Amino acid sequence: METKKILTVCVPVVLTVFYMAFFVLLSMDVFSMNGTVWQKIGGFIMENVPTILLAIALYLAWKKPMIGGVAFILLSIGFTVFFNTYQRWDTFVLISAPLLVIGGLFLLGKDEYSRKS
């Protein structure tokens, strides 16, 4: 497989899956809190809304890389504003910057998806 194809097709998908797993892992703390089982399940679902948005963006990027790439960049902007990652560089690098990189890689690889292997 060609290096550009690996970089622009495989890497953003793998990065997104790891990034989603990171968010799911962070949301597991809800089960150590006080409350009923249903409150914990509800909290778990609420804490995984960003993961659901990432899954939708990944699906869009898989089908239409141009739209998916833009979706990841918009999610990066949204995460920056919603999670206030602009206040500290380390949280920006951990939360918002990976989405910019993933979106950029999908945009760079938009032609690779249309080519036949």
WONORNOR-V479464 format. One record per residue. N is the residue number from 0. PSI is psi in whole degrees, -180 to 180 (999 if undefined). NEAR is the number of other C-alpha atoms within 12 Angstrom. Layout:
n = {N;N}
psi = {PSI;PSI}
near = {NEAR;NEAR}
//
This chain:
n = {0;1;2;3;4;5;6;7;8;9;10;11;12;13;14;15;16;17;18;19;20;21;22;23;24;25;26;27;28;29;30;31;32;33;34;35;36;37;38;39;40;41;42;43;44;45;46;47;48;49;50;51;52;53;54;55;56;57;58;59;60;61;62;63;64;65;66;67;68;69;70;71;72;73;74;75;76;77;78;79;80;81;82;83;84;85;86;87;88;89;90;91;92;93;94;95;96;97;98;99;100;101;102;103;104;105;106;107;108;109;110;111;112;113;114;115;116}
psi = {140;145;-43;-39;-41;-45;-37;-9;-52;-45;-46;-33;-46;-42;-40;-42;-44;-39;-42;-40;-37;-46;-40;-42;-41;-29;-7;-15;-17;-27;-12;-4;166;149;172;170;-41;-35;-39;-42;-42;-43;-39;-43;-43;-39;-17;11;-44;-36;-38;-42;-40;-38;-40;-44;-38;-41;-45;-42;-33;-40;-46;94;-32;-48;-42;-41;-44;-39;-42;-38;-40;-38;-38;-43;-44;-42;-37;-43;-48;-43;4;41;-10;-12;-27;136;-34;-38;-32;-45;-34;-37;-49;-40;-40;-34;-36;-43;-45;-46;-42;-41;-39;-40;-38;-32;14;-31;-26;-29;-29;-17;146;138;999}
near = {11;11;12;19;23;19;24;31;36;24;25;36;34;21;26;37;25;20;30;29;20;20;27;24;17;18;25;20;17;24;21;16;15;13;13;13;14;13;16;20;21;17;22;26;20;19;23;25;19;31;28;23;27;38;27;24;35;36;23;23;35;31;18;24;32;29;24;36;38;28;32;40;30;26;33;34;24;24;30;26;16;17;19;18;21;21;14;14;14;14;17;24;19;22;31;33;28;34;40;31;30;41;40;30;35;44;29;26;32;29;18;26;23;15;10;7;8}
//
